[in-house]
């Protein structure tokens, strides 16, 4: 028997409706799930693109830094490159770089973008000026240095620790990233980035990226400074080389021929430039002069003084009757232009063709030594005198500086030398000394002036065991022949 289905129809209908609603809910859930997944995928893609874009900006920044290191004008250009590049990488609004100036112990602004928030205290007068002239604020920030231990910048520089400041305060409405620029133990400065809080809020990722920027920037700056220092050293070395060549030209290139005498001279600088010099001066009427000098300063200052001294003595010697008179005129001419810590010791002698007399004046210089062939003994020749440049008025110099005249017999040999010879010193503190010089002169004089100079230099070299002398060495040897 078949049962009537009518009583089941409402239940079947209910079940069908429930099934339809359930299917609709499933479809809605799947649609919503798909929409959320799409949004998440879109968000992930956007985040990935942002990271890729940030990496590209960072790689571009590092590439520009690398290229700037090798440019001749790299250091000045690099300041702007670092700041502008850091702003671009972090998508900030402004930035500045302050570098440490050791002589003044201050942080000096080297590049400051237009929209950088104030990182230093701004005086009220500048705020008032900025109301009428908006550029006054930026101008102040671009030229105002700060103490290396003062304020926000000084704190970051002193502690050598980066900071993320959510609110700079002072009505700036800015957020700030600050980091020290350092390489090894060398503190170079501070890099800062700013942005209005309403537009940009720096986060932990920005802070991490910023720290990478400061590290790479410090390396680039240190390299640029090293290149600049190397270039400056090369330029200085070139100047020294040029000065050395000029100084060599001013020294006698050959020993002159004299009637009745043989003479020889030699200069050996301790460095490239010498504070010693010697010169041979030919004068009218068969007169001849020779000078040996030692400037108290070394290097370029000493070399410049030797050139000035040579020029002036050559000029005054022509009209002077005696060596002491020539040195007096030289002292009055050169003394006022010399530094207080510099002076010149000199010995200057003159002779006349055919005469055995040699007239000598000594301006605070080491004693001249005279070897007598007749006795085979060495005598010290020490007329009184004081160094050139000590008394620039000349009154005391001219009162104490006197001439001494010696008559040389055939075979006699006169030796002049600077203190680079007698004060040549071993690492143990032993000096060559005048006793060794006298012994060498007595032994070498019979072979002539050149033998005296060559032999004495060889003995000093042996005494120093081949090491370079700490001071310039200059010698003149004069021997009477007939």
TIKOLTOR-846885 format. One record per residue (C-alpha): x, y, z negated; residue in three letters. Coordinates in pm, whole numbers, padded with zeros to 5 digits, always signed. Layout:
XYZala ...
END
This chain:
+00000+00000+00000unk +00139+00339+00099unk +00137+00608-00174unk +00017+00958-00095unk +00334+01188-00075unk +00138+01504-00153unk +00230+01516-00525unk +00606+01505-00432unk +00596+01788-00183unk +00647+02072-00435unk +00948+01892-00579unk +01093+01829-00237unk +01036+02190-00145unk +01208+02304-00465unk +01501+02079-00397unk +01530+02205-00041unk +01522+02566-00159unk +01780+02490-00428unk +02000+02322-00170unk +01971+02622+00061unk +02059+02860-00224unk +02353+02644-00326unk +02481+02637+00029unk +02439+03014+00052unk +02632+03056-00274unk +02907+02833-00142unk +02923+03029+00181unk +02929+03360-00014unk +03203+03229-00245unk +03409+03107+00046unk +03360+03438+00227unk +03461+03632-00084unk +03756+03401-00143unk +03865+03455+00215unk +03829+03831+00175unk +04038+03830-00146unk +04301+03613+00018unk +04314+03852+00310unk +04356+04145+00072unk +04626+03960-00121unk +04801+03866+00200unk +04773+04226+00320unk +04907+04347-00015unk +05194+04099-00005unk +05276+04198+00351unk +05271+04565+00254unk +05497+04494-00043unk +05729+04291+00178unk +05738+04571+00436unk +05812+04823+00159unk +06100+04609+00033unk +06234+04564+00386unk +06202+04939+00449unk +06383+05012+00121unk +06658+04768+00214unk +06693+04932+00555unk +06718+05273+00392unk +06980+05137+00151unk +07181+04973+00431unk +07165+05297+00629unk +07285+05487+00322unk +07577+05248+00266unk +07669+05261+00636unk +07679+05641+00630unk +07894+05634+00315unk +08136+05391+00475unk +08172+05605+00785unk +08215+05925+00584unk +08514+05785+00395unk +08725+05783+00712unk +08634+06132+00831unk +08893+06402+00777unk +08638+06634+00616unk +08473+06347+00430unk +08469+06482+00077unk +08271+06804+00131unk +08028+06629+00367unk +07993+06331+00137unk +07831+06532-00144unk +07533+06611+00074unk +07530+06264+00225unk +07508+06102-00120unk +07229+06325-00247unk +07022+06327+00073unk +07073+05952+00117unk +06970+05877-00242unk +06658+06092-00203unk +06573+05907+00116unk +06629+05558-00026unk +06421+05618-00341unk +06168+05843-00164unk +06227+06117-00420unk +06158+06486-00372unk +06490+06634-00475unk +06838+06559-00602unk +07174+06700-00707unk +07530+06590-00763unk +07758+06742-01027unk +08130+06664-01027unk +08369+06691-01319unk +08629+06968-01303unk +08903+06865-01544unk +09082+07204-01580unk +08760+07372-01701unk +08598+07063-01857unk +08277+07145-01673unk +08029+06971-01445unk +08014+07172-01123unk +07719+07146-00878unk +07843+07031-00538unk +07513+06972-00360unk +07162+07070-00470unk +06851+07004-00258unk +06580+07265-00224unk +06311+07077-00418unk +06524+06945-00704unk +06375+07013-01047unk +06595+07224-01280unk +06847+07003-01459unk +07005+07287-01657unk +06865+07555-01884unk +06731+07845-01681unk +06765+08194-01838unk +06451+08402-01870unk +06596+08667-01639unk +06625+08407-01362unk +06262+08303-01414unk +06161+08669-01383unk +06367+08710-01065unk +06210+08395-00921unk +05864+08554-00939unk +05967+08803-00675unk +06233+08596-00506unk +06165+08218-00514unk +06519+08150-00393unk +06671+08298-00711unk +06606+07978-00907unk +06770+07754-00647unk +07065+07991-00611unk +07125+07982-00984unk +07116+07601-00996unk +07352+07571-00701unk +07627+07780-00862unk +07580+07721-01237unk +07829+07478-01390unk +07770+07328-01735unk +07994+07203-02012unk +08077+06836-01967unk +07938+06754-02312unk +07632+06982-02305unk +07268+06919-02225unk +07108+06640-02026unk +07385+06618-01768unk +07656+06626-02034unk +07488+06346-02228unk +07476+06116-01926unk +07835+06205-01833unk +07970+06158-02187unk +07784+05835-02268unk +07830+05698-01914unk +07480+05553-01923unk +07197+05595-01669unk +06860+05730-01780unk +06501+05722-01649unk +06311+06019-01789unk +05935+05995-01738unk +05879+06364-01815unk +06155+06622-01782unk +05950+06873-01977unk +05985+07248-01974unk +05684+07281-01748unk +05865+07117-01459unk +05615+06833-01427unk +05897+06613-01299unk +06028+06265-01355unk +06404+06214-01332unk +06669+05950-01264unk +07022+06034-01385unk +07336+05824-01358unk +07711+05866-01419unk +07951+05850-01126unk +08266+05671-01236unk +08533+05448-01086unk +08747+05242-01319unk +08845+05473-01605unk +08794+05784-01394unk +08479+05986-01470unk +08374+06164-01152unk +08040+06328-01229unk +07661+06279-01243unk +07398+06204-00977unk +07034+06305-01037unk +06705+06249-00851unk +06375+06419-00931unk +06012+06392-00820unk +05682+06555-00929unk +05488+06320-01158unk +05175+06392-00958unk +05335+06243-00646unk +05586+05986-00769unk +05651+05793-01089unk +05988+05617-01105unk +05966+05255-01220unk +06203+04976-01322unk +06270+04880-00960unk +06355+05242-00873unk +06591+05251-01172unk +06768+04936-01054unk +06802+05068-00699unk +06928+05402-00834unk +07199+05228-01038unk +07317+05053-00721unk +07326+05389-00545unk +07538+05549-00819unk +07783+05257-00816unk +07830+05269-00439unk +07846+05649-00438unk +08118+05646-00704unk +08325+05400-00500unk +08284+05615-00188unk +08375+05934-00378unk +08682+05773-00533unk +08796+05659-00188unk +08732+06001-00040unk +08929+06167-00321unk +09213+05921-00268unk +09217+05995+00106unk +09217+06368+00038unk +09498+06337-00215unk +09695+06125+00031unk +09638+06382+00307unk +09745+06661+00072unk +10052+06462-00025unk +10139+06412+00343unk +10098+06784+00407unk +10312+06868+00104unk +10572+06616+00215unk +10576+06771+00561unk +10635+07113+00406unk +10918+06971+00197unk +11068+06805+00505unk +11053+07136+00693unk +11207+07321+00399unk +11476+07054+00372unk +11568+07097+00738unk +11583+07476+00697unk +11802+07440+00389unk +12038+07208+00575unk +12069+07462+00857unk +12165+07733+00606unk +12450+07526+00461unk +12785+07548+00644unk +12794+07295+00926unk +13174+07284+00935unk +13471+07386+00727unk +13629+07712+00851unk +13990+07746+00958unk +14185+07982+00733unk +14530+08133+00759unk +14736+07973+00484unk +14453+07770+00328unk +14243+07458+00383unk +13889+07449+00245unk +13606+07192+00227unk +13255+07188+00077unk +12976+06939+00014unk +12618+06947-00118unk +12420+06634-00221unk +12061+06702-00336unk +11923+06489-00619unk +11586+06511-00440unk +11488+06619-00091unk +11548+06984-00178unk +11850+07118-00361unk +11872+07381-00632unk +12245+07407-00553unk +12406+07572-00256unk +12747+07672-00127unk +12846+07912+00147unk +13146+08042+00336unk +13142+08414+00420unk +13366+08570+00683unk +13423+08943+00633unk +13601+09219+00825unk +13974+09277+00794unk +14068+08911+00757unk +13882+08872+00428unk +13702+08553+00342unk +13465+08455+00062unk +13323+08129-00075unk +13043+08085-00324unk +12897+07793-00518unk +12566+07831-00706unk +12323+07634-00920unk +11963+07752-00971unk +11806+07650-01303unk +11486+07533-01127unk +11461+07228-00905unk +11250+07137-00604unk +11078+07398-00390unk +11115+07695-00633unk +11487+07631-00673unk +11535+07587-00298unk +11356+07915-00224unk +11579+08101-00469unk +11893+07954-00309unk +11781+08085+00031unk +11713+08431-00114unk +12045+08428-00300unk +12240+08327+00011unk +12084+08602+00222unk +12142+08877-00035unk +12500+08777-00117unk +12595+08767+00250unk +12459+09120+00279unk +12625+09275-00029unk +12955+09090+00021unk +13039+09288+00333unk +13067+09617+00146unk +13194+09497-00192unk +13557+09538-00292unk +13560+09260-00554unk +13362+08943-00628unk +13228+09085-00957unk +13097+09393-00774unk +12919+09170-00520unk +12762+08961-00798unk +12653+09279-00980unk +12473+09404-00670unk +12318+09062-00618unk +12196+09051-00979unk +12029+09394-00951unk +11863+09294-00623unk +11739+08948-00715unk +11689+08972-01092unk +11354+09160-01095unk +11198+08904-00855unk +11294+08592-01050unk +11071+08408-01296unk +11161+08450-01661unk +11251+08081-01694unk +11489+08084-01397unk +11846+08204-01351unk +12145+08128-01128unk +12497+08030-01226unk +12756+08115-00962unk +13125+08130-00887unk +13235+08354-00602unk +13591+08404-00483unk +13756+08602-00207unk +14096+08590-00039unk +14282+08772+00236unk +14462+08625+00533unk +14831+08569+00458unk +14798+08649+00085unk +14842+08388-00191unk +14600+08579-00420unk +14251+08448-00482unk +14012+08673-00676unk +13732+08496-00857unk +13421+08599-01055unk +13211+08357-01258unk +12844+08424-01340unk +12790+08173-01619unk +12903+07882-01400unk +13114+07580-01494unk +13488+07649-01516unk +13686+07641-01196unk +13981+07398-01210unk +14322+07472-01059unk +14576+07195-00998unk +14935+07322-00986unk +15161+07115-00765unk +15471+07239-00942unk +15361+07102-01280unk +15102+06842-01172unk +14877+06993-01436unk +14516+07115-01421unk +14426+07461-01552unk +14076+07596-01627unk +13990+07930-01469unk +13717+08097-01676unk +13675+08471-01635unk +13383+08603-01849unk +13036+08639-01698unk +12666+08567-01740unk +12407+08403-01517unk +12238+08600-01242unk +11878+08695-01321unk +11908+08692-01701unk +11969+09066-01724unk +11769+09215-01437unk +11862+09571-01531unk +12227+09482-01473unk +12379+09683-01758unk +12483+09384-01970unk +12571+09170-01668unk +12809+09431-01530unk +12970+09488-01868unk +13058+09123-01929unk +13128+08992-01577unk +13493+09030-01482unk +13728+08921-01202unk +14025+08691-01240unk +14306+08681-00984unk +14518+08371-00941unk +14822+08333-00719unk +14830+07999-00548unk +15152+07834-00437unk +15171+07585-00149unk +15005+07258-00252unk +14796+07414-00532unk +14431+07309-00521unk +14130+07498-00662unk +13808+07303-00734unk +13461+07447-00788unk +13170+07220-00881unk +12818+07232-01023unk +12714+07059-01344unk +12564+06772-01145unk +12919+06634-01142unk +13032+06663-01504unk +12680+06593-01640unk +12620+06284-01424unk +12481+06041-01679unk +12441+05665-01711unk +12118+05512-01850unk +12311+05462-02177unk +12362+05840-02208unk +12734+05854-02116unk +12838+06162-01915unk +13103+06167-01643unk +13260+06467-01817unk +13527+06721-01725unk +13814+06497-01832unk +13735+06254-01551unk +13709+06544-01306unk +14050+06678-01408unk +14207+06333-01378unk +14054+06279-01034unk +14166+06625-00917unk +14524+06560-01031unk +14531+06226-00854unk +14358+06332-00530unk +14482+06691-00476unk +14804+06596-00291unk +14585+06440-00016unk +14396+06765+00049unk +14052+06923-00020unk +13844+06672+00173unk +14010+06384-00009unk +13937+06556-00342unk +13567+06588-00259unk +13526+06239-00111unk +13724+06072-00389unk +13544+06256-00668unk +13203+06171-00521unk +13307+05807-00493unk +13410+05803-00860unk +13078+05956-00968unk +12896+05696-00760unk +13094+05416-00925unk +13030+05568-01269unk +12654+05571-01202unk +12669+05216-01058unk +12510+05332-00734unk +12214+05503-00902unk +12106+05843-00779unk +12220+06138-00988unk +11949+06324-01182unk +12093+06658-01068unk +12219+06816-00746unk +12593+06786-00681unk +12794+07053-00500unk +13171+07095-00465unk +13420+07328-00297unk +13792+07254-00280unk +14054+07509-00165unk +14423+07430-00111unk +14714+07660-00031unk +14913+07529+00264unk +15192+07777+00326unk 
END
